[in-house]
Amino acid sequence: MRNIQEWGIDCGEKPFIISGPCSAETEEQMLETARELNKTGVRIFRAGIWKPRTRPNSFEGIGSSALQWMKSVKQETGMLTSTEVANVKHVYEALKAGIDILWIGARTTANPFAVQEIAEALRGVDIPVLVKNPVNPDVDLWMGALERLEQAGITQTGAIHRGFSSYEHSIYRNAPQWQIPIELKRRIPGLTMICDPSHIGGKRDLLLSISQKAMDLDFDGLMVETHPNPDAAWRDARQQITPQALQKMMESLVVRQVQPEGVSLNTLEDLRFKIDQFDAELLAILEKRMQTACEIGQYKKENNMTILQAGRWEAILKKSIHYGEKHQLSTDFINTIFKAIHQESINKQTAILNDGVN
């Protein structure tokens, strides 16, 4: 698997940008967007040709006829073109039209059969293929899609983080859950990782903060939806910006370096050593806590008591959140940590209560 720097594509300085309208609407809309993006130095143009929608009777894209507009963009500006493919037919038509980069959308990534069919259709054609995360936060499913492409001989692959669906109310259209792409990068060292702030945020005023977060996490690039007149866009108007607004956003971004030239890592290593010590202490304390939870489980078994004591759990969580608020620890963090601890305690006590039960 080769990183973006080895693809032979001139993407300019980090972050490299893939940009263009959510949906291809008209040839003039496409060309106008591409001309303005080209002025800003963007080298990869994107547009949705086929648009998978959750419900019928929604605009599902212009379809294959818009591929000719992509050709016009490439001929006039020299930009590389990219689009989403959801099935084998899309792949064949995109390749025939000379599309340079393909991506697999979130709904398709969630279907291993569909990904396998796309991978087989691309066998022998080592074109760059990007894979958006599946709709739900499943790192194995995301990784599996990349592996299927790699097994088909596609070496120029990358991941697009576009956030995850959630029932919980949030300021985001799709919850970022940054730990998921971080885990994917850990499992696949050197993987090209791109952030799609348009689909994570769902609205323009969140694009900069999401993009900056991605840069702080050492993402390679951004996929940002742009339109010459965003408010008039046929789909996803709220999350699209003009090419000029994109340029201003890029000028505001601070791009971090893994190790800036001339900077010693001695101080950082000292701090990391402290972190390692604290982690060891945390694990030792958690071990003691689980030993005590097992003793409680044995007591409950001997006295025929239920595992879950709702009042006790509610009191622990409330007290912990209150403590966190006083010590600059977010409620989300405390909730996540203590729910995981509580679940592990339940698992251990369940094993004790059911030991010997047929």
C-alpha positions as CSV (number, residue, x, y, z in Angstrom):
1,M,0.0,0.0,0.0
2,R,1.5,3.3,-1.1
3,N,1.0,6.7,0.5
4,I,-0.3,9.7,-1.5
5,Q,3.3,10.9,-1.8
6,E,4.1,7.8,-3.9
7,W,1.1,8.0,-6.3
8,G,2.9,10.2,-8.8
9,I,0.2,12.9,-8.4
10,D,1.2,16.5,-8.0
11,C,-1.0,17.4,-5.0
12,G,1.0,20.5,-3.9
13,E,1.9,21.1,-0.3
14,K,0.1,19.4,2.6
15,P,-2.8,19.3,3.0
16,F,-3.8,18.3,-0.6
17,I,-7.3,19.3,-1.4
18,I,-10.1,17.5,-3.3
19,S,-12.9,19.9,-4.0
20,G,-15.9,20.5,-6.1
21,P,-19.7,20.4,-5.9
22,C,-21.7,17.8,-3.9
23,S,-23.6,17.0,-7.1
24,A,-23.0,17.6,-10.8
25,E,-26.0,19.8,-11.8
26,T,-25.1,21.5,-15.1
27,E,-22.0,21.7,-17.2
28,E,-21.7,25.4,-16.6
29,Q,-21.9,24.9,-12.8
30,M,-19.1,22.3,-13.1
31,L,-16.9,24.5,-15.2
32,E,-17.4,27.6,-13.2
33,T,-16.5,25.8,-10.0
34,A,-13.5,24.2,-11.6
35,R,-12.2,27.4,-13.0
36,E,-12.3,29.1,-9.6
37,L,-10.8,26.2,-7.8
38,N,-8.0,26.0,-10.4
39,K,-7.1,29.6,-9.6
40,T,-6.6,28.7,-5.9
41,G,-4.2,25.9,-6.8
42,V,-6.6,23.0,-6.1
43,R,-5.5,20.1,-8.4
44,I,-8.2,17.5,-7.8
45,F,-11.8,18.2,-8.8
46,R,-14.7,16.2,-7.3
47,A,-18.4,15.9,-8.2
48,G,-21.1,13.4,-7.4
49,I,-22.4,11.8,-10.6
50,W,-24.4,9.1,-9.0
51,K,-25.9,10.1,-5.6
52,P,-27.2,7.2,-3.4
53,R,-30.0,8.5,-1.3
54,T,-31.7,7.0,1.8
55,R,-35.2,7.4,0.4
56,P,-36.6,7.3,-3.2
57,N,-37.9,10.4,-5.1
58,S,-34.8,12.4,-4.0
59,F,-32.3,13.8,-6.5
60,E,-30.0,10.9,-7.1
61,G,-27.6,12.6,-9.5
62,I,-27.5,13.4,-13.2
63,G,-25.9,10.1,-13.9
64,S,-23.6,8.9,-16.7
65,S,-24.3,11.9,-18.9
66,A,-22.4,14.2,-16.4
67,L,-19.2,12.2,-17.1
68,Q,-18.8,14.3,-20.3
69,W,-18.8,17.4,-18.1
70,M,-16.0,15.9,-16.1
71,K,-14.1,15.5,-19.3
72,S,-14.7,19.2,-20.1
73,V,-13.3,20.1,-16.7
74,K,-10.2,18.1,-17.3
75,Q,-9.7,19.4,-20.8
76,E,-10.1,23.1,-19.8
77,T,-8.3,23.2,-16.5
78,G,-5.9,20.2,-16.5
79,M,-7.3,19.2,-13.1
80,L,-7.6,15.6,-12.1
81,T,-11.2,14.4,-11.7
82,S,-12.7,12.2,-9.1
83,T,-16.2,10.7,-8.3
84,E,-18.0,8.2,-6.2
85,V,-18.7,4.7,-7.5
86,A,-21.3,2.4,-5.9
87,N,-21.3,-0.6,-8.3
88,V,-19.5,-2.3,-11.1
89,K,-21.5,-0.3,-13.8
90,H,-20.3,3.0,-12.2
91,V,-16.7,1.7,-12.3
92,Y,-16.7,0.8,-15.9
93,E,-18.3,4.0,-17.0
94,A,-16.0,6.1,-14.8
95,L,-12.9,4.4,-16.2
96,K,-14.2,4.7,-19.8
97,A,-14.6,8.5,-19.2
98,G,-11.1,8.8,-17.9
99,I,-11.9,9.6,-14.3
100,D,-8.6,9.8,-12.4
101,I,-9.5,8.9,-8.8
102,L,-12.5,6.9,-7.5
103,W,-14.0,6.8,-4.1
104,I,-16.3,4.3,-2.4
105,G,-19.1,5.9,-0.3
106,A,-20.1,5.2,3.2
107,R,-23.2,3.1,2.3
108,T,-21.2,1.0,-0.1
109,T,-18.3,0.5,2.4
110,A,-20.8,-1.1,4.7
111,N,-21.5,-3.8,2.2
112,P,-18.6,-6.3,1.7
113,F,-20.2,-7.9,-1.3
114,A,-20.5,-4.6,-3.1
115,V,-16.9,-3.7,-2.2
116,Q,-15.6,-7.1,-3.4
117,E,-17.4,-6.6,-6.8
118,I,-15.9,-3.2,-7.2
119,A,-12.4,-4.5,-6.3
120,E,-12.8,-7.3,-8.9
121,A,-13.9,-4.8,-11.5
122,L,-10.8,-2.8,-10.8
123,R,-8.4,-5.8,-10.9
124,G,-5.5,-4.9,-13.3
125,V,-6.3,-1.2,-13.1
126,D,-4.1,0.4,-10.4
127,I,-6.1,3.7,-10.2
128,P,-6.2,5.6,-6.9
129,V,-9.3,4.5,-4.9
130,L,-10.4,6.1,-1.6
131,V,-12.7,4.5,0.8
132,K,-15.1,6.5,3.0
133,N,-15.8,5.1,6.5
134,P,-18.9,3.0,6.8
135,V,-22.0,4.7,8.1
136,N,-21.6,3.1,11.6
137,P,-18.3,3.2,13.6
138,D,-16.9,-0.1,12.6
139,V,-13.1,0.0,12.1
140,D,-13.0,-3.6,11.0
141,L,-15.5,-3.0,8.2
142,W,-13.5,0.0,7.0
143,M,-10.3,-1.8,7.1
144,G,-11.8,-4.8,5.4
145,A,-12.8,-2.7,2.4
146,L,-9.3,-1.4,2.0
147,E,-7.9,-5.0,2.3
148,R,-10.3,-6.2,-0.5
149,L,-8.9,-3.5,-2.8
150,E,-5.4,-4.3,-1.9
151,Q,-5.9,-8.0,-2.6
152,A,-7.2,-7.1,-6.0
153,G,-3.8,-5.4,-6.8
154,I,-4.8,-1.8,-6.1
155,T,-1.9,-0.2,-4.3
156,Q,-3.0,3.4,-4.4
157,T,-5.6,3.4,-1.7
158,G,-6.6,5.8,1.0
159,A,-9.3,6.4,3.6
160,I,-11.8,9.3,3.9
161,H,-13.1,10.1,7.3
162,R,-16.6,11.5,6.9
163,G,-18.0,10.8,10.3
164,F,-20.6,8.4,11.6
165,S,-24.4,8.3,12.0
166,S,-25.7,8.6,15.5
167,Y,-29.1,8.9,17.2
168,E,-27.7,11.3,19.7
169,H,-28.2,15.0,19.2
170,S,-25.0,16.7,18.1
171,I,-23.8,19.9,16.5
172,Y,-22.4,17.6,13.7
173,R,-24.2,16.0,10.8
174,N,-22.1,12.9,11.4
175,A,-20.3,12.4,14.7
176,P,-16.5,12.6,14.1
177,Q,-15.5,9.9,16.6
178,W,-11.8,10.7,15.8
179,Q,-10.6,7.6,17.7
180,I,-11.9,5.5,14.8
181,P,-9.7,6.9,12.0
182,I,-6.8,7.1,14.5
183,E,-7.2,3.4,15.2
184,L,-7.3,2.7,11.4
185,K,-4.0,4.6,10.9
186,R,-2.5,2.6,13.8
187,R,-3.5,-0.6,12.1
188,I,-2.3,0.4,8.7
189,P,0.9,2.5,9.1
190,G,1.4,5.0,6.2
191,L,-2.2,4.9,5.2
192,T,-3.3,8.1,3.3
193,M,-6.0,9.6,5.5
194,I,-8.3,12.4,4.2
195,C,-10.9,14.3,6.2
196,D,-14.3,15.2,4.7
197,P,-15.4,18.2,7.0
198,S,-18.4,18.9,4.7
199,H,-20.2,15.6,5.7
200,I,-18.9,15.7,9.3
201,G,-20.1,19.2,9.9
202,G,-23.1,19.5,7.7
203,K,-22.9,23.3,7.8
204,R,-20.3,25.9,6.7
205,D,-19.4,27.4,10.1
206,L,-18.0,24.1,11.3
207,L,-15.7,23.4,8.3
208,L,-12.6,25.3,9.6
209,S,-12.6,23.8,13.1
210,I,-13.0,20.3,11.8
211,S,-10.3,20.8,9.2
212,Q,-8.0,22.1,11.8
213,K,-8.6,19.1,14.0
214,A,-7.7,16.9,11.1
215,M,-4.5,18.8,10.5
216,D,-3.7,18.5,14.2
217,L,-4.1,14.7,13.9
218,D,-1.7,14.6,10.9
219,F,-4.3,13.9,8.2
220,D,-2.9,14.1,4.6
221,G,-5.7,16.1,3.0
222,L,-9.2,17.4,2.9
223,M,-12.3,16.7,0.7
224,V,-14.4,19.9,0.8
225,E,-17.6,20.5,-1.2
226,T,-17.6,23.8,-3.1
227,H,-20.2,25.4,-5.4
228,P,-20.3,28.8,-7.2
229,N,-23.6,29.6,-5.5
230,P,-23.9,27.2,-2.5
231,D,-27.4,28.4,-1.3
232,A,-28.8,27.4,-4.7
233,A,-27.2,23.9,-4.7
234,W,-29.6,21.1,-5.5
235,R,-28.3,19.0,-2.6
236,D,-26.5,19.7,0.7
237,A,-26.5,23.4,0.3
238,R,-25.7,24.2,3.9
239,Q,-22.4,22.3,3.9
240,Q,-21.0,23.8,0.6
241,I,-18.9,26.9,0.3
242,T,-17.6,28.9,-2.6
243,P,-14.1,28.3,-4.0
244,Q,-13.1,31.7,-2.7
245,A,-14.3,30.8,0.8
246,L,-12.3,27.6,0.6
247,Q,-9.1,29.6,-0.2
248,K,-9.7,31.8,2.8
249,M,-10.2,28.7,5.0
250,M,-7.0,27.1,3.8
251,E,-5.1,30.3,4.5
252,S,-6.4,30.1,8.1
253,L,-5.3,26.5,8.7
254,V,-2.2,25.8,10.7
255,V,-0.5,22.7,9.3
256,R,1.5,20.8,12.0
257,Q,4.6,18.7,11.6
258,V,5.4,15.4,13.1
259,Q,8.9,16.6,13.9
260,P,9.8,20.2,12.9
261,E,13.3,20.6,11.6
262,G,15.7,21.6,14.3
263,V,13.4,20.7,17.2
264,S,14.7,18.4,19.9
265,L,12.4,15.7,21.1
266,N,14.1,15.3,24.5
267,T,11.4,17.3,26.4
268,L,8.6,15.4,24.6
269,E,10.2,12.1,25.4
270,D,10.4,13.1,29.1
271,L,6.8,13.9,29.1
272,R,5.9,10.7,27.3
273,F,7.8,8.8,29.9
274,K,5.6,10.4,32.6
275,I,2.5,9.4,30.6
276,D,3.7,5.8,30.4
277,Q,4.2,5.8,34.2
278,F,0.7,7.2,34.8
279,D,-0.8,4.6,32.4
280,A,0.9,1.8,34.4
281,E,-0.5,3.2,37.6
282,L,-4.0,3.5,36.1
283,L,-3.9,-0.1,35.0
284,A,-2.7,-1.3,38.4
285,I,-5.6,0.6,40.1
286,L,-8.1,-0.8,37.6
287,E,-6.8,-4.3,38.3
288,K,-7.4,-3.7,42.1
289,R,-10.8,-2.3,41.3
290,M,-11.8,-5.4,39.3
291,Q,-10.5,-7.7,42.1
292,T,-12.9,-5.9,44.5
293,A,-15.7,-6.1,41.9
294,C,-15.2,-9.9,41.9
295,E,-15.4,-10.0,45.7
296,I,-18.7,-8.1,45.4
297,G,-19.8,-10.6,42.8
298,Q,-19.1,-13.5,45.1
299,Y,-21.0,-11.7,47.9
300,K,-24.0,-11.2,45.6
301,K,-24.0,-14.8,44.6
302,E,-23.9,-16.1,48.2
303,N,-26.8,-13.8,49.0
304,N,-28.8,-14.3,45.8
305,M,-28.6,-10.6,44.8
306,T,-28.9,-9.1,41.4
307,I,-25.8,-7.9,39.7
308,L,-27.2,-4.5,38.7
309,Q,-27.8,-2.1,41.5
310,A,-29.2,0.8,39.6
311,G,-29.2,3.3,42.4
312,R,-25.6,2.5,43.3
313,W,-24.5,2.9,39.6
314,E,-26.4,6.2,39.2
315,A,-24.7,7.6,42.4
316,I,-21.2,6.5,41.1
317,L,-21.7,8.2,37.8
318,K,-23.2,11.4,39.2
319,K,-20.4,11.7,41.7
320,S,-17.7,11.0,39.1
321,I,-19.2,13.6,36.7
322,H,-19.3,16.2,39.5
323,Y,-15.6,15.4,40.3
324,G,-14.7,15.7,36.6
325,E,-16.3,19.1,36.2
326,K,-14.2,20.4,39.1
327,H,-11.0,19.0,37.5
328,Q,-11.4,20.0,33.8
329,L,-12.6,16.6,32.7
330,S,-15.5,16.6,30.3
331,T,-18.8,14.9,31.0
332,D,-18.4,12.8,27.8
333,F,-15.0,11.6,28.9
334,I,-16.2,10.6,32.4
335,N,-19.3,8.9,30.9
336,T,-17.2,6.9,28.5
337,I,-14.6,5.8,31.0
338,F,-17.0,4.9,33.8
339,K,-19.5,3.1,31.6
340,A,-16.6,0.9,30.3
341,I,-15.4,0.2,33.8
342,H,-19.0,-0.5,34.9
343,Q,-19.5,-2.9,32.0
344,E,-16.3,-4.8,32.7
345,S,-17.4,-5.1,36.4
346,I,-20.8,-6.5,35.3
347,N,-19.0,-9.0,32.9
348,K,-16.8,-10.3,35.8
349,Q,-19.7,-10.5,38.3
350,T,-21.9,-12.3,35.7
351,A,-19.2,-14.9,35.2
352,I,-19.1,-15.5,39.0
353,L,-22.9,-15.7,39.4
354,N,-23.2,-18.1,36.5
355,D,-20.2,-20.3,37.4
356,G,-21.4,-23.8,37.8
357,V,-24.9,-23.0,36.4
358,N,-26.1,-25.3,33.6
